[in-house]
Amino acid sequence: MLKGRSLIDPMDLSKDELENIFQLASQIMSSPEEFSKVCEGKLLATLFFEPSTRTRFSFEAAMMRLGGKVIGFSEPNSSSVSKGESLADTIRTVSCYADIIAMRHPKEGSAKVASIYSDIPVINAGDGGHQHPTQTLTDLLTIKQLKGSFNNMTIGICGDLKFGRTVHSLLKAMSRYENNRYILISPSELQIPDYIREEVLKYNNIEFMEVESLEQSIESLDILYMTRVQKERFFNEAEYLRLRDSYILDREKLKRAKKDLMILHPLPRVNEIDYSIDEDERACYFKQAKYGMYVRMALIAKLLGVR
């Protein structure tokens, strides 16, 4: 069903296809040794035109745990892009060598361009401030494993909602599930983009409210999705410095939260979650990072059509 396809946007996958990926991820978690050779002879190309730790390592670990191998680069200066090569030519060339591509790029729409010129599946590992579908798969698998459902929840999303591609992708994916309410917490300068507000939330008649206070919102939340203010998206450093500490989750704020609140974060964090929170059982962001590897294992296996 998914063999040979690319994943550019979280909406590229139907709810049934998502469920199939999550089922396979659960099987891999339960019996990893059964999947340790399914990608023998296969190559993943990781093309990271923008810095990354978790996403790149997660993809590489996923492929190697499936028995495959990895080629690629972690910054554009180590590729022919530094010589002026176009993205189209880079993709055409790499698709001659590898079986699947995971690409991160600072420009919105770059992953879609790559999929047009590629003869092999392309996975969008983040394109500027646009989309990050495999982080969304990670988030959804974490919610499924720890909450058991995608419905009937109040979800707070806090921080940089303007440039946060993980936020945009998550809202698009979750828009297909029922009876969820969203509290969007950000300074006015970092509110959700109009296209998400209009085309995703209002179009689907989803209940949401936009506020600036985390303290006044936290007690009603079932899930709190924290994000960092992203320095790399700002053209003005003074503006970044003014906004970077807008929200810091600490023990005092957490006193008002539900006992079964789930705290998520796509990572890396800067200082928006105090380190003392790490020991709280409601902190799920490192579990979330591990689920990311398993869901990428399942996705790679599905797109390559291996068993």
C-alpha positions in Angstrom: 0.0 0.0 0.0 2.8 2.4 0.9 5.7 0.9 -1.1 7.4 3.4 -3.3 5.6 6.4 -2.0 7.1 9.6 -0.5 6.1 11.2 2.7 6.1 15.0 2.4 3.1 16.1 4.5 1.4 14.3 7.4 -1.9 14.4 5.3 -0.2 12.2 2.7 -1.2 9.3 5.0 -4.8 8.2 5.6 -5.9 7.3 9.1 -5.9 3.6 8.2 -2.3 4.0 6.8 -1.2 5.7 10.0 -2.8 2.9 12.0 -0.9 0.3 10.0 2.4 2.1 10.7 1.6 2.3 14.4 0.8 -1.4 14.5 4.1 -2.3 12.8 6.0 0.0 15.2 4.4 -1.8 18.1 5.4 -5.1 16.7 9.0 -3.9 16.3 9.0 -2.6 19.9 7.8 -6.0 21.1 10.1 -8.2 19.0 13.0 -6.0 17.6 15.1 -9.1 16.7 12.5 -10.3 14.2 13.1 -7.1 12.2 16.8 -6.9 12.5 17.5 -8.1 8.9 14.5 -6.9 6.9 16.5 -4.1 5.2 19.7 -6.0 4.5 21.1 -4.7 1.2 19.1 -1.5 1.4 20.6 2.0 1.6 19.1 5.1 3.3 20.5 8.5 2.2 20.3 11.2 4.9 20.5 14.6 3.2 20.6 17.2 6.0 21.0 20.7 4.7 20.2 22.0 8.2 21.6 20.9 11.6 19.9 18.0 13.4 20.8 15.6 16.2 17.7 13.6 17.1 16.0 13.4 13.7 19.2 12.4 11.8 20.4 9.9 14.5 16.8 8.5 14.7 16.7 7.8 11.0 20.2 6.4 10.9 19.5 4.2 14.0 16.2 3.1 12.5 17.8 1.9 9.2 20.7 0.2 10.9 18.4 -1.6 13.4 16.5 -2.9 10.3 19.8 -4.3 8.9 20.3 -1.6 6.3 23.1 0.9 5.8 23.3 4.7 5.7 25.1 7.2 3.4 24.7 11.0 3.4 25.8 14.3 4.9 24.9 16.3 7.9 25.6 19.8 6.5 25.5 21.3 3.0 29.2 22.4 3.1 30.2 18.7 2.9 28.2 18.2 -0.3 28.3 19.6 -3.9 25.6 22.1 -2.9 28.6 24.2 -1.7 29.7 24.2 -5.4 26.4 25.5 -6.6 24.7 22.2 -7.5 20.9 22.5 -7.6 18.7 20.5 -5.3 17.1 18.7 -8.3 20.5 17.5 -9.5 21.5 16.4 -6.0 18.4 14.3 -5.7 18.7 12.8 -9.2 22.2 11.8 -8.3 21.5 10.4 -4.9 18.5 8.4 -6.1 21.0 6.5 -8.4 22.8 5.2 -5.3 20.3 4.8 -2.5 16.9 3.1 -2.0 15.2 5.8 0.1 16.0 9.4 1.1 15.4 11.3 4.3 16.0 15.0 3.8 15.9 18.1 5.9 16.2 21.5 4.3 15.7 25.1 5.5 13.5 26.1 2.6 9.7 25.5 2.7 8.6 23.2 -0.2 12.0 21.7 -0.7 10.9 18.2 0.2 8.1 18.4 -2.4 10.6 19.5 -5.1 12.9 16.6 -4.1 10.1 14.1 -4.5 9.4 15.3 -8.0 13.0 14.7 -9.1 13.6 11.5 -7.2 13.2 7.9 -8.5 13.0 6.6 -4.9 10.9 7.4 -1.9 11.6 10.7 -0.2 10.8 11.3 3.5 10.5 14.9 4.6 12.6 15.3 7.7 11.7 19.0 8.0 11.4 21.7 5.4 11.9 25.2 7.0 9.0 26.3 9.1 6.6 24.2 7.0 6.1 20.5 7.9 7.8 17.7 9.8 5.7 14.6 9.2 7.9 12.0 10.9 7.9 14.1 14.1 4.2 14.0 13.8 4.3 10.2 13.5 6.4 10.2 16.6 4.0 12.5 18.5 1.0 10.4 17.5 2.6 7.1 18.4 3.5 8.5 21.8 0.0 9.7 22.4 -1.4 6.3 21.3 1.0 4.4 23.5 0.5 6.5 26.6 -3.1 7.8 26.3 -4.6 5.0 24.2 -6.7 7.3 22.1 -6.5 10.4 19.8 -10.0 11.7 20.8 -11.7 13.7 23.5 -8.7 15.6 24.9 -7.7 19.2 25.6 -4.3 19.8 24.1 -2.2 22.8 24.9 0.5 23.8 22.4 2.9 26.3 23.8 5.8 28.5 22.5 6.8 29.2 18.9 3.6 28.4 16.9 4.6 30.7 14.0 7.7 28.9 12.9 7.2 25.6 14.6 6.9 23.0 11.8 6.2 20.3 14.3 3.2 22.2 15.6 1.9 22.8 12.1 2.2 19.1 11.2 0.7 17.9 14.4 -2.4 20.2 14.1 -3.0 19.0 10.5 -2.8 15.3 11.5 -4.9 15.7 14.7 -7.6 17.6 12.8 -8.9 14.2 11.6 -9.7 13.0 15.1 -12.8 13.7 17.1 -13.8 16.0 19.9 -10.4 17.5 20.7 -10.0 21.1 22.0 -6.8 23.1 21.5 -5.4 25.9 23.5 -2.7 27.7 21.5 -0.3 29.5 23.9 2.1 32.0 22.4 3.1 35.6 22.4 1.2 37.6 19.7 4.3 37.8 17.6 4.5 33.9 17.4 0.9 33.0 16.9 -0.1 30.2 14.6 0.1 31.1 10.8 -3.2 32.1 9.1 -3.2 29.1 6.8 -3.2 26.7 9.8 -5.9 28.8 11.6 -8.1 29.0 8.6 -7.5 25.9 6.5 -7.0 23.4 9.3 -8.8 24.6 12.5 -11.7 26.8 11.3 -12.2 24.7 8.1 -12.7 21.6 10.2 -14.8 23.4 12.9 -12.3 22.5 15.5 -12.6 24.2 18.9 -9.6 26.3 19.7 -8.6 29.4 21.6 -5.5 31.5 21.4 -4.0 32.8 24.7 -0.8 34.2 26.0 -0.7 32.7 29.5 0.5 29.2 30.3 -0.4 29.5 34.0 -4.0 30.2 33.3 -4.4 27.3 30.8 -2.4 24.4 32.3 -4.9 23.1 34.7 -7.4 22.1 32.0 -4.9 20.2 29.8 -4.6 16.5 29.1 -1.5 17.1 26.9 1.0 19.9 26.9 3.2 20.2 23.8 6.0 22.5 24.6 8.2 24.0 21.9 11.3 26.2 21.9 11.6 29.6 20.3 13.7 28.9 17.3 16.7 31.2 16.9 17.4 30.0 13.4 14.1 31.3 12.1 14.6 34.9 13.2 16.2 37.6 11.1 16.6 39.9 14.1 18.5 38.6 17.1 17.2 41.2 19.4 13.6 40.0 18.6 14.7 36.4 19.4 16.3 37.5 22.7 13.1 39.3 23.7 10.9 36.3 23.0 13.0 33.3 23.9 12.0 33.1 27.5 8.3 33.7 27.0 7.4 30.4 28.6 9.3 28.3 31.0 7.6 25.2 32.5 8.7 24.7 36.1 7.5 22.9 39.2 5.4 25.8 40.4 3.4 25.9 37.2 3.1 22.1 37.2 1.4 22.2 40.6 -1.8 23.4 38.9 -1.7 20.6 36.2 -3.6 17.3 36.1 -2.0 14.3 37.7 -2.1 12.5 34.3 -1.0 15.4 32.2 1.4 14.3 29.4 4.2 16.7 28.7 5.7 16.4 25.2 8.5 18.3 23.4 10.0 17.6 19.9 13.4 18.6 21.3 16.0 20.1 21.4 14.9 22.2 24.4 16.8 25.3 25.4 15.3 26.4 28.7 11.5 26.2 28.2 11.3 23.1 30.4 13.2 23.3 33.7 15.4 20.3 34.2 13.7 19.5 37.5 10.7 18.5 35.5 12.6 15.5 34.0 12.0 13.4 37.1 8.3 14.0 37.0 6.3 11.0 35.7 4.3 13.4 33.5 7.5 14.2 31.5 7.3 12.1 28.4 9.7 13.8 25.9 12.5 11.3 26.2 10.1 8.4 25.8 8.8 10.4 22.8 12.3 10.5 21.3 12.6 6.7 21.6 9.2 6.1 20.0 10.5 8.3 17.1 13.1 5.7 16.2 10.5 2.8 16.2 8.0 4.7 14.1 10.7 5.6 11.6 11.7 1.9 11.4 8.1 1.1 10.6 7.8 3.9 8.0 11.1 2.9 6.3 9.9 -0.7 6.1 6.5 0.3 4.7 7.9 2.6 2.0 10.5 0.1 0.9 7.9 -2.7 0.9 10.1 -5.1 3.0 8.7 -7.8 5.3 
